[in-house]
Amino acid sequence: MDEHIDEHAGSGDNNHGDKMTSKKKFLLLLPILIIIAIIAFGVWLYTGSLTQAKQNIFKKTSLPVAMVGNHFISGKEFVNRLELAKSLLQGEKSFDENQVKNQIITQLEENQKLAAVAQAHGVSVSADAVDSEYKVFVQNFAKGDDKKFEDTLNKTYKLSPSDFKAKVLQPDLLTTALTVWYNKQESLNSATFKKQKGIQAKLDAGTPFSDVAKALSEDETTKQLGGDTGFVASADLLPEFGSELKGLKLNDQKQIISRFGIHTVKVLEIDPANASRYHLAQIFVKGAGYEKWYADQAANIKTRNFIKIETPSTRPAATRSNTSAPAQSTPPDTSATPPTPAPATK
């Protein structure tokens, strides 16, 4: 009897030991199984076509779809823009989802390259500048009615005011700020500065302003008028130009650098009823080389796409172009600039 009990007890101990050993093995294997599952999930998510199931996952997580330099591009942002483009375009015969996907990912990458280049050269855009530009849009599109403009953004473009500022205005203003910075760099813009120095030498030698403008100004609009622009209000000019007029007096001359190039400005009159309205003359020299310089800067930033987007279907060029603007979800730019500044008007 005692032997039977001992055998039974020994068997129980062995079974218990086997169970403990199995549990330990499972606990040891669990991390490995989790890693394998994560790898399998990643392989599925980042290979093959970008299906709706994958888009749903990107939308609900912070997983990246691309990398520009050291910055990840959020899959959530990509999918949100894609859904917006679909809502605006899907009923059109010209709609090509793969083309729109490519446009969106390219735009997000270009925006990040722009931010990287600007940061490398200490160029930024303040929140106040974005707010000021937003007010310009509200004034131009809705005659100053914030609520009306907000409704237009929401109904037409599915954007909130904060989205519009961040996705549309901020990149546009950063491009402008970087262009102005470039135009101020004599080492990068030497040909323009050389022309400007020649102009200034003639003025310093006593050559009448109007004569120099007729001979050397590159603003075809005012050149034949001796650079005369007529009366302009500083508020109607580009910000980087209008802000430089403050404090100028009659017959003052000043060099102003804008997104267009270098303006030598002379004050001919100041409106006695409105001190912010000036009768100006200008001699203008176009900036040169920015596009190539920026392209070289951007080309040095490494870009890597993590998702596969099919090549767009073959369509006539005329129909393809129809998808470009809505994919960016941007209203028309009411601050568009003229071919030649007269003098750097909005």
Residue pairs with C-beta under 8 A, 6 or more apart in sequence:
45 54
45 57
45 63
46 306
46 307
46 308
47 308
48 308
49 308
49 310
50 101
50 307
50 308
50 309
54 307
55 79
55 82
57 63
57 75
58 65
58 75
58 76
58 78
58 79
59 75
59 76
59 79
59 80
59 83
60 76
61 75
61 76
62 74
62 75
62 76
63 74
63 75
64 72
64 73
64 74
64 75
64 306
65 73
65 74
65 75
65 78
65 105
65 305
65 306
65 307
66 72
66 73
66 78
66 105
66 108
66 109
66 303
66 304
66 305
66 306
66 307
67 73
67 302
67 303
67 304
67 306
68 109
68 112
68 113
68 116
68 301
68 302
68 303
69 112
69 113
69 116
69 301
69 302
71 112
71 115
71 116
73 105
73 108
73 109
73 112
75 307
77 108
78 104
78 105
78 108
81 104
81 107
81 108
81 327
81 329
82 100
82 101
82 104
84 157
84 158
84 159
84 329
85 100
85 104
85 323
85 326
85 327
85 329
86 95
86 97
86 100
87 158
88 157
88 158
88 326
88 329
89 95
89 100
89 323
89 326
89 327
92 322
93 319
94 315
94 319
94 320
94 322
94 323
95 323
96 312
96 313
96 315
96 320
96 323
98 309
98 310
98 311
98 312
98 313
99 312
99 313
99 315
99 320
99 323
100 323
100 327
101 309
102 309
102 312
103 323
103 324
103 327
103 328
104 327
105 305
105 307
105 309
107 327
107 328
109 303
110 298
111 171
113 298
113 301
113 303
114 171
114 174
114 175
114 178
114 298
115 171
115 174
116 301
117 178
117 294
117 297
117 298
117 301
118 124
118 174
118 177
118 178
120 297
121 178
121 181
123 174
123 177
123 178
123 181
124 174
124 177
125 170
125 173
125 174
125 177
129 173
129 239
130 165
130 169
130 170
130 173
131 165
132 239
133 169
133 172
133 173
133 335
134 161
134 164
134 165
134 169
136 334
136 335
136 346
137 149
137 164
137 169
137 331
137 334
138 144
138 145
138 146
138 149
140 334
140 335
141 149
141 152
141 331
141 334
142 148
142 149
142 152
149 161
150 160
150 161
152 331
153 159
153 160
153 161
153 163
153 164
153 331
154 160
156 331
157 164
157 329
157 330
157 331
158 329
159 167
159 168
159 329
167 329
167 330
168 328
168 329
168 330
168 331
172 333
176 240
176 259
178 294
179 259
179 287
179 290
180 240
180 257
180 258
180 259
182 188
182 189
182 287
182 289
182 290
182 293
182 294
183 189
183 192
183 257
183 258
183 259
183 260
183 261
183 262
183 287
183 290
184 257
186 193
188 289
188 293
189 287
189 288
189 289
189 290
191 288
191 289
192 261
192 262
192 285
192 286
192 287
192 288
193 262
195 216
195 285
196 255
196 262
196 264
196 285
198 216
199 212
199 216
199 264
199 283
199 285
200 255
200 264
202 212
202 216
203 209
203 212
203 253
203 264
209 226
209 227
209 253
209 266
209 281
209 283
210 226
210 227
210 228
210 281
211 226
212 283
213 222
213 223
213 226
213 227
213 281
213 282
213 283
214 223
214 224
214 226
214 227
216 283
216 285
217 223
217 227
217 282
217 283
217 284
217 285
218 261
218 284
218 285
218 286
218 340
219 227
219 282
219 283
219 284
219 340
219 341
219 342
219 343
220 340
221 338
221 340
221 342
222 228
222 229
222 281
222 282
222 284
222 342
222 343
226 281
227 266
227 281
227 282
227 283
227 284
228 268
228 279
228 280
228 281
229 279
229 280
229 281
229 282
229 342
229 343
230 279
231 269
231 271
231 277
231 278
231 279
232 277
232 278
232 279
232 280
232 343
232 345
233 274
233 276
233 277
234 242
234 243
234 245
234 246
234 276
234 277
234 278
235 242
235 276
236 242
236 345
236 346
237 245
237 343
237 344
237 345
237 346
238 258
238 259
238 337
238 341
238 344
238 345
238 346
240 256
240 257
240 258
240 259
240 344
241 256
241 258
241 263
241 341
241 343
241 344
244 254
244 256
245 254
245 265
245 276
245 278
248 254
248 265
248 267
248 278
249 267
249 270
250 267
250 268
250 269
250 270
251 266
251 267
251 268
252 266
252 267
253 264
253 265
253 266
253 267
254 264
254 265
255 262
255 263
255 264
255 265
256 262
256 263
256 264
256 265
256 344
257 263
258 341
258 344
259 287
259 337
259 344
260 284
260 286
260 287
260 337
260 340
260 341
260 344
261 284
261 285
261 286
261 287
261 288
262 284
262 285
262 287
263 282
263 283
263 284
263 341
263 343
263 344
264 282
264 283
264 284
265 280
265 281
265 282
265 343
266 280
266 281
266 282
267 278
267 279
267 280
268 279
268 280
268 281
269 278
269 279
270 277
270 278
270 279
271 277
271 278
271 279
280 343
282 343
284 340
284 341
284 343
286 340
312 320
335 346
337 344
337 345
337 346
338 345
